[in-house]
Amino acid sequence: MRWPLAGVRPAVRFRAVPWACLGLGAASLTPVALGQEALRGAVQQDRAYESRQRTPIITPDDRMHIGPVNLFLAPTLSAEWNDNVNLSPDQPEPDFILRPQVNVGAFWPASEYVRLNLAAGVGYAWYVEGHHENRLLITPDSNLAVDLPVKDVVVTFYDQATYQDDLAANAALDATRDNANVQNTAGLRATWMPGDWVLQAGYAHFNYFSLTKGYEYLNRASEQFFGRAGYALAGETRAGLEASGSMSAYDQSWRSDFYSVSFGPFLEWSITEAVQVTARGGYVEYISEPNAYAPPPGNVNSYYFGIEASHQITEHLSQRLGGIRDVQVGTTSAYLEQLTVHYDLRWAFTDFAQLSAGVTYEHGQEPRNQFVEEYDRLGFSIGLSYQLTQRLSSTLAYRYARRDSNLPGQEYQQNSVTLSAAYRF
């Protein structure tokens, strides 16, 4: 995070490409934050605040608007060929998937400090060969952010809702079925900047809702807390300590509720104006509570780390390299531990076209009844986005994933090619 009100240097950006198409590009397998839910939420809000500071308020011009409210309407159509929609180790089923969708949104910059962004998509996934169930797609992606500065203190209120529906994007998920889900986080945080110090504290309420039959046991609510103290060493280089904690309760009583805590140092190092490095790490513990149906799965005493280096090579070319080792809430067990390494490259080779590519490697361990699964997954993706006209854009993307496991029936290999088009009114 570049600290609030500290004179953030505007980032060099590529030409804008509609967000409806970018989701099919190379970032689909790239991790965004650490697995401890409270710390992950704090890091995501760091990035959201930084994005708000760098994004100018758009004055309505020829775009759709009602008064000061900017409106967004973008019908999209994507066609995907997938050679293993069921992620089977030995009987892959290929299929074509058509996804017509309409994305709508409204952005209201109520003031310099209050911004409301509402967005959602409604569509349909049709599997031509019928190897998967056709289904309605409803994808909320909205956020409300209010940043209130009072002298050297900034208080932020926020609410963010997201939708996820990508089996291949989760290396630990059972290779059998999708897990569409909605996640919502509402909270507040305060940042105080006395001199060269930056002190932060925050609270958030998190809800997880599965929309897929058979995964309702993952539904839960969490109370999340975090605190951070950092000191400016030189320029935009800062170091300090951060801690997080959460209390999580599942809807279904047979699941063991749990607590988690983590703490450790962090560093944000601006090596040059074009090279930025962020690093954090420390201790993490998961504590499971007993219930009347089964003994608790046991406590986890482990460690986490995350390091990421970004390099703006030229005005139009950038790269990013990072690694994360964390503890996550398991999908088939109480928890899992995973190491992820990723590299991403983005090149805006013309004013109207952008090429994105990424490589990801994941290694994880997850206890499953009497066994402990160890899995490795390698992923590669590449995407080309092109602005055909002022309002019409298209994306062509390819993605490959291979998963190996020490348990039978949990390995797979998958190739997919997606062509999409979006029109923005």
N, C-alpha and C positions, 0 to 999 in steps of 0.2 A: 504494500500500500504506500502511495505517496501521501504524506500526512495532510489532513484537512487544513486549508487556508495557508499552506506552506509554499505557495508559488509553484504549482505543478506545471512542469514543462509540457506543452501540448504535444501529443504523439503524432508522428508522421503516419498518415493513414493511406490506405488504398482507396481508389475510387469506389463509391458505394455500389454494392450489388444487393438486390432485395434479399431479405433474410429468409424468405420462403425457399429460396434455392440453395443458400449456403449450407443448410442442414444436411445436404446430401454429399457434401465435400469431404475433405480428408480429415476433418477433426472428429469424426464420429467415434473413433476409438481412443481419443485422447482424454486422460483424466483431468479433472478440473481442480481438485482439492484433496485434502487429507480425509481419511475415512472416519475419524472420530467426529460424530455428528455436530457437536457444539463447536469444535474448532473449524470444521468444514464450513459451517454456516458463517462463522466470523470472517474467514478468508473470503468467502463469496461476497459478503457485504463490503469488505475492503475494496474488492474489484468493482462492485456496483457503485460505490461512492466515487471512486476514481473515474469511472466511466461518465457519471453525471457531471463531474467537474470539467471533463474534457469535451463533452458534447454541448455545443451551443444550442440555445433555445431557438427553434425553427419558427420563423414567422410565416403564417399561411400566405402562399402566393397563388400559383395555379393549381395547387393540390386541393383535394377535397377537404373542406373544413366547414365548421359551423362556428362563426365568431372566432375565438382564440383556440378552439379545439381542432387539432389536425386529425383527419380521418384517414383510415387505411383500408382498402378493399383490394384483395388480390386472389382471384381464382387461379388455381394451379392444377396441373395434371402431370403425374409421374408414372412411368412405366419401368418396372424392374424385372430383370431376369435373374433368378436365383437357382443355383444348381443343387441346393440342399436346404430347403425351407424347413424341414423337420430336424435339422442338425443331427442326422443319424450317422453312426460310425460305419455302418456297412450297407445300409439300404437308403441312400439319399434319394429324395424326391424333388425333381426340378419343377419349377412353376414360374409362370408370368404373373406379376401382381400389378394391377392398375389401381391408382389412388387419385381419383378426382377429389379436390378439396377447395374450400373457400376460406381464406384467412381474412379476418376483419379486426380492426383495432382503432383505438382512439388515444391520442396523446395530448394531454392538457398541461402546459407549463403555467400553472396558476400564478406562480411568482418565481423569483430567482431561486427560492429555496423549496418550493413545493412542486412536485412533478408527479402526475398520475398517468400511467401507461396501462391500458387495458387491451388485451389481445386474445384471440381464440381462433381456432380452426375447426371447421366441421367438414368431414369428408367420409369416404367409404373405401375400404380395402377389398378388392375383388380378386380372388385367386382363380385364374382361368382354368387350371387343371383340377381345382378342388382339393388340393393336398393340405390346405389349411381352411379354417372356418372364415368365411367372409364376415366382415364386421364393420360397424359404424365407428368412425374416428371422431372424437371430440377432444381437442387439445387446448386446454387453457394455458396461457403464458402471459400472466399479468403481474404488474408490480405497482405498488404505491410507495413513494418515498417522500418524506418531509424532513428537510435539513434546516434546523433552526439554530443559527449562530447567536450567541450572547457573549460579547467580549471575546475571551479566549476559550470559550466552551462551545462545542457543537453537539446538539441533541438531535438524533435521527430516529424517526418512527418509520417503520416499513412493514409491508406485507407482500409476499411473493408466492405465486402459485405456478407450478410447472407440471407438465405431463410427460411421461416416459413410456415408450412402447417399442423396445428394440431388444430382442432376445440376444442377438449376437454382440450387443454392446456391453454385456455383463459376463465376464469370463467365468464367474463362479456359479452362474445360474444353471439349473438342470437343463440338459440338452433335450428337452422334450416339448416345451410349450412356452408361449409368450407370457409376459407378466406386465400388462398395462397397469399403470398406477398414476395417481395424482399426489403430489406432495405440496404442502402449504406451510410457510414459515411466516409468523408475525412476531415482531419484537421491537425493541428500542435499544439504543446504545448511546453512550455519552463519551465525548472526547475532550480532554482538558489539556491545554498546551502552555504550561508555565515555563517560560524560557526555552531552553533546549530540550525539555522533557515533553513527552507525549504520554498521557495516561488515559486508558480506555477501559470501559466496563460495559457489559451488555447482557440482556436477557431476551430469550425467544421462546415461543411456543410452536412446536413442530407437530404436524399430523401427516401420517402416511395412510393412503387409502388404495387398496388394490382393486382394480376393476375386472380382474380375471378370476373366474371360478376356480377354486382350488388353492388360491394364494391369499385368501382372506385372513389366514393365520398371521400374516405379516402386518396387518393393520395395527397401528400403535400411535400413542401420543407421547411427546417428550417435552420436558422443561429443560432448557439449555441456558448455561451461564458461561461467561468468559471474562477474563481480565488481562490487561496487557500494560506493561510499562516499558517505554523505549526512550533512548537518549540519542541525540544527534551528535555523531562523532565528527563528521565533516561533510559540508554540503548536504546532499541527499542520502548520505550513508548513515544508517541508524541500526542500533542493536538494543536488545533488551530481553525481557522474560515475558512469557505468556502462559496462562493456565485456563483450562476449560473443564466443565463438568456437565453431566446430564442425568436426569431421572426419567426412565422410559417404562411405560406400562402398555402391555398388549391388550387388545380387545378380548381375545380368547383366553380364558383362565388357565388352560393347560400350558400356555407358553410362560416361561419364567421372565418376569420383569427384571430389569437390571439397572445398575448405576454405572457410570463411567467417569473417570477423571484423567486428565493429562496435564503435564506441565513441562516446560523446557525453554531454551533460549531461541531467539530468532535473529536474523541478520538481513538487512536490505542494503545492498552494496551497489552504488553507481560507479562502476569501474571507469567508464567514459560516458559521454552523452548518448552513445549508441548501444552500449553494453550494460545490461542490468542483471544482477544476480540476487536471488532471494533464497534463503536457507532457513530451515527450522527443524527442530528435533527434540526428543525427550522421552519421558516415561509415560506409559498409559496403562490403566488398569480397568478391567471390566468385572463387575461384581454382580452375580446372578442371585436372585432371591429364590428360596424354595417355594414349591406349591404342593397342593394336595394330590396331584396327578403323577408327578415324576420327580426324582431327585434333581437338584439344580445341575446344569451342565458343567459347573466348576468355574472358578475365577480365572481371569487372564491377567498375568503380569508380563508386560512386553514393552516394546519401544516403538517409536515412530520417527521418521525423518522425511523431509521433503526438500528438494533443491531444484531450482529452475534458473536457467540462464537464457535471456533473450537478447538477440543481436539484430539491430536494424542495419543491415549490410549497406543498402542504398535506399534511396527514397521509395523504391518500388519492390525491394527484395528484403525479406526478413526471415529469421530462423529462430527456433526455440528448442532447447534440450532440457530434459528434466527427469527426475526420478523420485518416486514416492514409495515409502514402506509404511504401512498402516494397519490398524485393526478395524474391521468393519462388521456391521450387523449381518449375520449370515442369512441366506435365503432358505437353506435346508437344515441349518443348525443355528446355535445361538450366536456364533461369531466365526470370523475367518481372518487370517492374516495374509496380506498380499504385498508383493513388490511389483511396482510398475515402472518401466523405463520408456520414455517416448521422445521422438524427434519429429518436428514439424517444419515445413518450409512453405512460404507463401511468396508468390511472384506475380505482381501486377505488370505484365509485360506490355500491355497497351492501356489506354484510358478506359477501355471497355471490356477487358478480359483479365481474368485472374486464374492462376494455376496454384493448387494446393496439394501437398503430398505429406504423408505421415507414416511413421513406423512405430509400432508399440509392441513391447514384450511384457508379459505378466507371468509371475510365478506366485502360486498361492497354496495355503494349507487350510483345510477345513475339516473339523471332526464330524464324522457321519456315523452315529451309533457306535459300533465296536471298531470302526475303521477311521483312519485319517486320510482324506483324499489329498494328494499332492498333484497339482495341475500346472501346466505351462501353456501359454497361448501366445502366438505370434500373429500380429495383424498388420496389414498394409493397406493404405487407401490413397487414391489420387482423384482429384476432381478438377474439372475445368468449368468455370462460370463465365458467361458471355452476355453482355448487354446488347441485345439485338437492336432495340430502339429505346427511346427514352422510357417507355413503359413496359416493354416486353424483354424478358431475360430467360436464359436457359442454362442448364447445368448437365454435364455428363460426368458420371462418377463411377469408379470401380473400387471394390473392396474385397479383400481376401482375409480369411481368418482360419487358423489351424489350432486346434486344442488337443493336447495330449494329457493323459491322466493315468495314475497307477491303479484306478478302479475300472473294471470292464464296463463298456457301454457309455462312457462319459467323454470319449474323444470324438472329434469331428473335423471336417474340412469344408469350407464354404467359399464360393465365389459369387459375387453379385455385381451386376451392371445396371445402373439407373440413369434414365434420361428424363429430365423434367423441364417444364416450361411454366412461367408465371407471368401474369399480366397485372400491373398495378394501376388502378384507376386514380 
